[in-house]
Amino acid sequence: MQNQNKLLVLKPDSDSATPLYLQFGHKLAAAIHAGFWKADDPLPSERTFCDVLGISRVTARKALDLLLEQGLIIRRQGSGTYITPKLEQPLTRLTNLSEMLKQRGFRPSSKWLKRELALAGSEELLRLNLTPNSRVVHLERLRFANDVVMAVEYTALPYHYVPEPERIGESLYEYMRDANLTVVRAIQNIGAVNATEELAQLTGVPTGTAMLHLTRVGYLEDGTAIELTHSWFRSDYYDFVVELYR
């Protein structure tokens, strides 16, 4: 009964000129944004929506199709419909992905693919303001939210700041703060790319799928460039959001 009462707020108004499926879709989207369900929670079945709200199967299906197009829900074959573990990152402040995931109710984790020492490449020499033949630490890992691969992340750091990369744990920024290397400012560039075969295999999306590519250079308080990161995010699970004012 309690669950049914919870769903009744989604009931469309039959006297409204707005089609029922749009009313239901808008209310359901608002409920998802308001946190009625957590990431990866199952949604009630179409039949449940129909029985509780007095709507047709066609109305329920059309509304859910709208939310599927928006990336708010996902359908899993033979299992049902679930809330997409989607993360919205504001562009107005410097954020730590692990901390942000925890704040939004996700369970963050990482899988290391590479932690190695190498000579700095041309981009690293330029963006990190290094001298020729400088050494850098290359870090490559998968970033997870609730066991879903959200991103592939590649980071380069000057070697003299991080002489023991194998000691870096779940959060790179926490490691850096502990070493008095707090990033206080960053410049980020965001673009759209299509998943290469390698990115597709790592993230579980089809080759050619649209992804978000973020390039970030992080700076210490004295202006030293210490971090160059390339991140490739799944666009179905990740959004960048900016609030604008007039």
C-alpha positions as a Python dict, from the first residue, in 0.01 Angstrom:
ca = {
    (1, 'M'): (0, 0, 0),
    (2, 'Q'): (283, 239, 86),
    (3, 'N'): (448, 175, -251),
    (4, 'Q'): (117, 232, -428),
    (5, 'N'): (66, 563, -250),
    (6, 'K'): (417, 660, -357),
    (7, 'L'): (327, 595, -719),
    (8, 'L'): (-1, 789, -707),
    (9, 'V'): (187, 1120, -736),
    (10, 'L'): (270, 1010, -1091),
    (11, 'K'): (-96, 982, -1194),
    (12, 'P'): (-170, 1193, -1505),
    (13, 'D'): (-468, 1428, -1523),
    (14, 'S'): (-726, 1290, -1763),
    (15, 'D'): (-882, 1640, -1801),
    (16, 'S'): (-556, 1797, -1919),
    (17, 'A'): (-498, 1876, -2285),
    (18, 'T'): (-146, 1732, -2255),
    (19, 'P'): (-131, 1368, -2372),
    (20, 'L'): (-133, 1120, -2084),
    (21, 'Y'): (197, 960, -2182),
    (22, 'L'): (372, 1300, -2175),
    (23, 'Q'): (223, 1384, -1835),
    (24, 'F'): (329, 1049, -1695),
    (25, 'G'): (672, 1074, -1856),
    (26, 'H'): (734, 1422, -1715),
    (27, 'K'): (622, 1323, -1365),
    (28, 'L'): (828, 1005, -1370),
    (29, 'A'): (1139, 1194, -1487),
    (30, 'A'): (1088, 1453, -1211),
    (31, 'A'): (1054, 1173, -954),
    (32, 'I'): (1378, 1013, -1073),
    (33, 'H'): (1563, 1347, -1051),
    (34, 'A'): (1415, 1400, -703),
    (35, 'G'): (1560, 1068, -585),
    (36, 'F'): (1245, 854, -556),
    (37, 'W'): (1468, 569, -667),
    (38, 'K'): (1841, 524, -634),
    (39, 'A'): (2082, 441, -916),
    (40, 'D'): (2039, 83, -1036),
    (41, 'D'): (1707, 42, -849),
    (42, 'P'): (1439, -147, -1045),
    (43, 'L'): (1136, 48, -1160),
    (44, 'P'): (788, -96, -1110),
    (45, 'S'): (669, -296, -1407),
    (46, 'E'): (451, -147, -1679),
    (47, 'R'): (162, -356, -1546),
    (48, 'T'): (208, -209, -1198),
    (49, 'F'): (200, 145, -1335),
    (50, 'C'): (-112, 61, -1532),
    (51, 'D'): (-293, -97, -1236),
    (52, 'V'): (-204, 176, -983),
    (53, 'L'): (-240, 482, -1209),
    (54, 'G'): (-528, 362, -1425),
    (55, 'I'): (-340, 414, -1752),
    (56, 'S'): (-314, 193, -2056),
    (57, 'R'): (-19, -28, -2143),
    (58, 'V'): (43, 188, -2450),
    (59, 'T'): (59, 505, -2235),
    (60, 'A'): (303, 344, -1993),
    (61, 'R'): (523, 208, -2270),
    (62, 'K'): (539, 541, -2462),
    (63, 'A'): (632, 729, -2144),
    (64, 'L'): (904, 480, -2055),
    (65, 'D'): (1037, 497, -2411),
    (66, 'L'): (1081, 874, -2364),
    (67, 'L'): (1283, 821, -2047),
    (68, 'L'): (1487, 552, -2222),
    (69, 'E'): (1575, 802, -2497),
    (70, 'Q'): (1682, 1054, -2232),
    (71, 'G'): (1908, 797, -2069),
    (72, 'L'): (1722, 804, -1736),
    (73, 'I'): (1638, 434, -1743),
    (74, 'I'): (1778, 118, -1898),
    (75, 'R'): (1609, -207, -1995),
    (76, 'R'): (1784, -532, -1913),
    (77, 'Q'): (1677, -834, -2111),
    (78, 'G'): (1483, -1077, -1895),
    (79, 'S'): (1529, -863, -1583),
    (80, 'G'): (1326, -543, -1611),
    (81, 'T'): (1372, -167, -1619),
    (82, 'Y'): (1624, 7, -1394),
    (83, 'I'): (1733, 359, -1301),
    (84, 'T'): (2045, 449, -1498),
    (85, 'P'): (2347, 510, -1274),
    (86, 'K'): (2401, 848, -1441),
    (87, 'L'): (2630, 1109, -1293),
    (88, 'E'): (2591, 1482, -1355),
    (89, 'Q'): (2912, 1675, -1294),
    (90, 'P'): (2889, 2054, -1251),
    (91, 'L'): (3138, 2256, -1452),
    (92, 'T'): (3157, 2541, -1201),
    (93, 'R'): (3397, 2383, -950),
    (94, 'L'): (3692, 2146, -932),
    (95, 'T'): (3566, 1807, -820),
    (96, 'N'): (3710, 1472, -716),
    (97, 'L'): (3529, 1196, -905),
    (98, 'S'): (3550, 945, -619),
    (99, 'E'): (3410, 1192, -366),
    (100, 'M'): (3139, 1309, -604),
    (101, 'L'): (3028, 951, -670),
    (102, 'K'): (2998, 888, -297),
    (103, 'Q'): (2798, 1209, -246),
    (104, 'R'): (2552, 1102, -517),
    (105, 'G'): (2499, 760, -359),
    (106, 'F'): (2725, 562, -595),
    (107, 'R'): (2993, 315, -491),
    (108, 'P'): (3319, 421, -661),
    (109, 'S'): (3602, 187, -746),
    (110, 'S'): (3891, 162, -989),
    (111, 'K'): (4083, -102, -1178),
    (112, 'W'): (4443, -23, -1258),
    (113, 'L'): (4554, -98, -1612),
    (114, 'K'): (4893, 69, -1597),
    (115, 'R'): (5126, 237, -1346),
    (116, 'E'): (5462, 288, -1510),
    (117, 'L'): (5754, 524, -1561),
    (118, 'A'): (5826, 666, -1908),
    (119, 'L'): (5989, 952, -2092),
    (120, 'A'): (5753, 1246, -2136),
    (121, 'G'): (5588, 1274, -2476),
    (122, 'S'): (5549, 1598, -2669),
    (123, 'E'): (5206, 1681, -2523),
    (124, 'E'): (5329, 1610, -2170),
    (125, 'L'): (5640, 1825, -2219),
    (126, 'L'): (5424, 2113, -2337),
    (127, 'R'): (5130, 2094, -2096),
    (128, 'L'): (5332, 2007, -1786),
    (129, 'N'): (5607, 2256, -1874),
    (130, 'L'): (5880, 1993, -1857),
    (131, 'T'): (6232, 1994, -1997),
    (132, 'P'): (6339, 1747, -2270),
    (133, 'N'): (6409, 1393, -2148),
    (134, 'S'): (6198, 1447, -1836),
    (135, 'R'): (6039, 1139, -1688),
    (136, 'V'): (5671, 1107, -1606),
    (137, 'V'): (5448, 854, -1437),
    (138, 'H'): (5176, 710, -1659),
    (139, 'L'): (4857, 599, -1484),
    (140, 'E'): (4575, 425, -1668),
    (141, 'R'): (4264, 288, -1502),
    (142, 'L'): (3896, 211, -1537),
    (143, 'R'): (3659, 416, -1319),
    (144, 'F'): (3352, 235, -1187),
    (145, 'A'): (3024, 344, -1028),
    (146, 'N'): (2827, 57, -874),
    (147, 'D'): (3037, -190, -1076),
    (148, 'V'): (2953, -13, -1404),
    (149, 'V'): (3249, 120, -1606),
    (150, 'M'): (3191, 495, -1625),
    (151, 'A'): (3520, 602, -1779),
    (152, 'V'): (3869, 518, -1897),
    (153, 'E'): (4122, 755, -1743),
    (154, 'Y'): (4482, 824, -1845),
    (155, 'T'): (4698, 1054, -1629),
    (156, 'A'): (5057, 1176, -1658),
    (157, 'L'): (5241, 1325, -1360),
    (158, 'P'): (5601, 1451, -1330),
    (159, 'Y'): (5803, 1164, -1185),
    (160, 'H'): (5978, 1370, -917),
    (161, 'Y'): (5640, 1442, -755),
    (162, 'V'): (5522, 1080, -760),
    (163, 'P'): (5828, 854, -728),
    (164, 'E'): (5622, 554, -605),
    (165, 'P'): (5310, 532, -823),
    (166, 'E'): (5227, 182, -697),
    (167, 'R'): (5132, 341, -364),
    (168, 'I'): (4843, 533, -521),
    (169, 'G'): (4518, 381, -398),
    (170, 'E'): (4153, 433, -489),
    (171, 'S'): (4176, 813, -520),
    (172, 'L'): (4463, 989, -695),
    (173, 'Y'): (4364, 1327, -550),
    (174, 'E'): (4362, 1189, -194),
    (175, 'Y'): (4712, 1051, -250),
    (176, 'M'): (4825, 1389, -382),
    (177, 'R'): (4670, 1577, -89),
    (178, 'D'): (4847, 1347, 155),
    (179, 'A'): (5171, 1434, -25),
    (180, 'N'): (5093, 1809, -1),
    (181, 'L'): (5028, 1824, -374),
    (182, 'T'): (4674, 1963, -368),
    (183, 'V'): (4535, 2063, -708),
    (184, 'V'): (4365, 2399, -655),
    (185, 'R'): (4294, 2496, -1016),
    (186, 'A'): (4240, 2311, -1341),
    (187, 'I'): (4170, 2384, -1705),
    (188, 'Q'): (3937, 2136, -1874),
    (189, 'N'): (3847, 2087, -2238),
    (190, 'I'): (3549, 1873, -2330),
    (191, 'G'): (3472, 1723, -2667),
    (192, 'A'): (3282, 1441, -2832),
    (193, 'V'): (3454, 1134, -2978),
    (194, 'N'): (3351, 796, -3111),
    (195, 'A'): (3463, 491, -2918),
    (196, 'T'): (3761, 318, -3073),
    (197, 'E'): (3776, -60, -3067),
    (198, 'E'): (3997, -44, -2757),
    (199, 'L'): (3768, 198, -2571),
    (200, 'A'): (3466, -9, -2668),
    (201, 'Q'): (3620, -325, -2525),
    (202, 'L'): (3716, -150, -2200),
    (203, 'T'): (3380, 16, -2142),
    (204, 'G'): (3145, -244, -2288),
    (205, 'V'): (2990, -20, -2554),
    (206, 'P'): (2972, -83, -2930),
    (207, 'T'): (3261, 50, -3140),
    (208, 'G'): (3174, 396, -3270),
    (209, 'T'): (2949, 486, -2976),
    (210, 'A'): (2954, 856, -2884),
    (211, 'M'): (3167, 929, -2577),
    (212, 'L'): (3272, 1241, -2389),
    (213, 'H'): (3643, 1318, -2396),
    (214, 'L'): (3778, 1540, -2119),
    (215, 'T'): (4132, 1679, -2108),
    (216, 'R'): (4238, 1837, -1778),
    (217, 'V'): (4556, 2011, -1666),
    (218, 'G'): (4572, 2053, -1288),
    (219, 'Y'): (4780, 2317, -1110),
    (220, 'L'): (4925, 2354, -762),
    (221, 'E'): (4879, 2672, -559),
    (222, 'D'): (5210, 2811, -688),
    (223, 'G'): (5096, 2767, -1048),
    (224, 'T'): (5296, 2451, -1121),
    (225, 'A'): (5126, 2217, -1370),
    (226, 'I'): (5128, 1878, -1203),
    (227, 'E'): (4860, 1669, -1374),
    (228, 'L'): (4759, 1596, -1732),
    (229, 'T'): (4455, 1372, -1754),
    (230, 'H'): (4261, 1238, -2050),
    (231, 'S'): (3925, 1081, -1960),
    (232, 'W'): (3679, 907, -2189),
    (233, 'F'): (3330, 892, -2033),
    (234, 'R'): (3031, 685, -2137),
    (235, 'S'): (2776, 943, -2250),
    (236, 'D'): (2485, 722, -2144),
    (237, 'Y'): (2603, 734, -1782),
    (238, 'Y'): (2772, 1071, -1757),
    (239, 'D'): (2670, 1434, -1814),
    (240, 'F'): (2835, 1770, -1759),
    (241, 'V'): (2602, 2038, -1625),
    (242, 'V'): (2642, 2414, -1597),
    (243, 'E'): (2393, 2654, -1440),
    (244, 'L'): (2362, 2989, -1614),
    (245, 'Y'): (2231, 3323, -1486),
    (246, 'R'): (2128, 3645, -1656),
}
